[in-house]
């Protein structure tokens, strides 16, 4: 990451010393800060406020892609940072999610009472999904129904963010020390899954 990019991104970083001491979390928080910075820059260029806001959660009711490190972050956040009442609510949601065998297009298992239960560590896919004009309707995927209203953040910022997390993956996967942008993209595509497909009930 360039020094100027890093300085700008630090304004968006989730600072939590206990959480970032967990394996890979400091890398991921740096990556999230870079993504958030790129999204903020892209929103500023739009010259209009996003339609997204409190209580708007229809984007959480569709398949949500996430990498293994992002999934680990959600687990750790729920375990370490949520108060007992919220943690219990999540466990109940996980159990219900498992019993009903919710389809991959169902609600994210971290959606609690219309709000994200792990907002500071939500995946990159969530951070980048911003809609203008009007909030999404129930069942709407704005990328399909009105793609011109969907923010298109700089792709290079997302790829740079993902590359920041490569040291964690090198300890767990067979990856070369030097990897091209194309190879990195292919790797992350291969390890990404959908949040709704993760066995959250067994983790709880």
Secondary structure, DSSP 8 states (H G I E B T S, - for coil): --HHHHHHHGGG----HHHHTSTTHHHHHHHHHHHHHHHHHHHHHHTS--S--TT--GGGSS--EE-HHHHHHHHHHHHHTS-HHHHHHHHHHHHHHHHTT--TTS--TTEETTEETTGGG--HHHHH--B-SS---TT--HHHH-GGGB----HHHHHHHHHHTHHHHHTTS---SS--HHHHHHHHHHH-EEGGGS-HHHH-
